[in-house]
């Protein structure tokens, strides 16, 4: 890896938690300079503007969550157990540094839906990817006769994501996990009912 690539990677890694916590509008160039220790010239020598840093930070945050979920999902064969990875992970979000500031999709979508088209597009793509991943797990479960054949993969995926994101939002706003725990307990029961 070249020095320029290494510097760019370091800027992304260091700024990704800031963007996920403070959002695009709330993150200043001074924040980026402070967390990286780099000058404004160095940052803009590696990125065209703050937008480019924010987009790269979103990708980094989203990939961290995806890597974690993928490794957990692939650690088991059973489709129900694979779906249970979601409530188990989000119930214990405080254990994972990249989730402590909140879900990057939720945080970005909430801020950028009307104000930042490029970030909104990133959040939209991430949400589509997540929904498709859950749908594929359900289709796999139906094919393996682990999930009932009358299960609607899209409906189930949309409800799961809505429960997770809604519960996550409540946990962040209320600064407690009671509602998140209740929702993840309910989601777990819902998933277990899908079993044949």
C-alpha positions in Angstrom: 0.0 0.0 0.0 1.4 3.4 -1.0 1.8 6.3 1.5 -1.1 8.1 -0.2 -3.3 5.0 0.0 -2.4 4.5 3.6 -3.1 8.2 4.5 -6.5 8.0 2.7 -7.3 4.8 4.6 -6.4 6.3 7.9 -8.5 9.4 7.3 -11.5 7.1 6.5 -11.0 4.9 9.5 -10.6 7.9 11.9 -13.5 9.9 10.6 -16.0 7.1 10.2 -17.1 7.1 13.8 -17.3 10.9 13.8 -19.6 11.0 10.7 -21.8 8.2 12.2 -22.1 10.1 15.5 -22.4 13.7 14.4 -23.7 13.2 10.9 -22.6 15.0 7.7 -23.8 18.5 8.7 -22.4 18.2 12.2 -18.9 17.0 11.2 -16.6 19.9 10.4 -13.2 20.0 8.7 -11.9 20.8 12.2 -13.3 17.6 13.5 -11.7 15.7 10.7 -8.3 17.5 11.3 -8.6 16.9 15.0 -9.3 13.2 14.9 -6.7 12.5 12.1 -4.0 14.9 13.2 -3.7 15.9 9.5 -3.8 19.4 8.1 -6.6 20.7 5.9 -4.2 20.6 3.0 -3.4 16.9 3.7 -7.1 16.0 3.9 -8.0 17.8 0.7 -4.9 16.4 -0.9 -6.4 13.0 -0.5 -10.1 13.8 -0.9 -11.7 16.4 -3.2 -14.1 17.7 -0.5 -15.9 16.8 2.7 -18.6 15.0 0.6 -16.0 12.5 -0.6 -14.8 11.9 2.9 -18.4 11.4 4.2 -19.2 8.9 1.4 -16.1 6.9 2.0 -16.8 7.0 5.8 -20.3 5.6 5.2 -18.9 2.8 3.1 -16.4 2.0 5.8 -19.1 2.0 8.5 -21.5 -0.1 6.5 -18.8 -2.6 5.5 -17.8 -3.0 9.2 -21.4 -4.0 10.1 -21.7 -6.3 7.0 -18.4 -8.1 7.8 -19.6 -8.7 11.4 -23.0 -10.0 10.3 -21.6 -12.1 7.5 -19.1 -13.8 9.7 -21.8 -14.6 12.3 -24.3 -15.8 9.7 -21.8 -18.0 7.9 -20.8 -19.6 11.3 -24.1 -21.6 11.3 -25.9 -23.7 8.7 -29.5 -23.5 10.0 -31.5 -20.7 8.4 -33.4 -19.9 11.6 -30.1 -19.6 13.5 -28.8 -17.3 10.7 -31.8 -15.0 11.0 -31.4 -15.0 14.8 -28.0 -13.4 14.3 -29.9 -10.1 13.8 -31.7 -9.8 17.1 -28.7 -11.2 19.0 -26.4 -8.6 17.5 -28.6 -5.6 17.8 -29.7 -6.5 21.3 -26.0 -6.2 22.3 -25.1 -3.3 20.0 -23.0 -1.7 22.8 -20.4 -4.5 22.5 -19.5 -3.4 19.0 -17.7 0.0 18.6 -19.0 0.5 15.1 -22.6 0.2 16.3 -22.4 2.3 19.5 -23.1 5.6 17.6 -26.0 3.9 15.9 -26.7 2.0 12.8 -24.9 3.8 9.9 -27.9 3.2 7.6 -30.4 4.7 10.0 -28.2 7.6 11.0 -27.3 8.5 7.4 -30.9 8.0 6.0 -32.4 10.2 8.7 -30.0 13.0 8.0 -29.5 12.8 4.2 -33.0 11.8 3.0 -33.8 15.4 2.0 -30.5 17.2 2.2 -27.7 15.1 0.6 -28.6 13.1 -2.5 -25.3 11.2 -2.7 -25.5 10.0 0.9 -29.2 9.2 0.6 -28.3 7.0 -2.4 -25.6 5.2 -0.4 -28.2 4.6 2.4 -30.7 3.4 -0.1 -28.3 0.9 -1.7 -27.3 -0.3 1.8 -30.9 -0.8 2.8 -31.6 -2.7 -0.5 -28.6 -4.9 0.1 -29.7 -5.7 3.7 -33.3 -6.5 2.6 -32.0 -8.7 -0.2 -29.6 -10.5 2.2 -32.5 -11.4 4.6 -34.7 -12.4 1.7 -32.0 -14.7 0.4 -31.6 -16.3 3.9 -35.4 -16.9 4.0 -35.5 -18.4 0.5 -32.6 -20.6 1.4 -34.5 -21.7 4.5 -37.6 -22.5 2.5 -35.6 -24.5 0.0 -33.9 -26.5 2.9 -37.3 -27.0 4.5 -36.2 -25.1 7.6 -38.6 -22.3 7.1 -42.3 -22.7 6.2 -43.1 -22.5 2.5 -45.8 -19.9 3.0 -43.3 -17.4 4.4 -43.1 -14.2 2.3 -39.3 -13.4 2.1 -39.8 -9.7 1.3 -42.5 -9.1 3.9 -40.4 -10.8 6.6 -37.3 -8.9 5.6 -39.1 -5.5 5.6 -40.6 -6.2 9.0 -37.3 -7.4 10.5 -35.4 -4.3 9.3 -38.2 -2.0 10.5 -38.2 -3.5 13.9 -34.5 -3.4 14.2 -34.2 0.2 13.0 -37.2 1.4 15.0 -35.9 -0.2 18.2 -32.4 1.1 17.6 -33.7 4.6 17.1 -35.6 4.4 20.4 -32.6 3.1 22.3 -30.5 6.0 21.0 -33.1 8.7 21.7 -34.2 7.4 25.1 -30.6 6.4 26.1 -31.7 3.1 27.4 -32.1 -0.4 26.0 -35.5 -1.4 27.4 -37.4 -0.9 24.2 -34.6 -2.4 22.1 -34.6 -5.5 24.3 -38.4 -5.9 24.1 -38.3 -5.5 20.3 -35.5 -7.9 19.8 -37.2 -10.5 22.1 -40.3 -10.1 20.0 -38.3 -10.4 16.7 -36.6 -13.5 18.1 -40.1 -15.1 18.7 -41.2 -14.0 15.3 -38.2 -15.7 13.6 -38.7 -18.9 15.7 -42.3 -19.1 14.4 -41.0 -19.3 10.8 -39.5 -22.7 11.5 -41.2 -25.7 10.0 
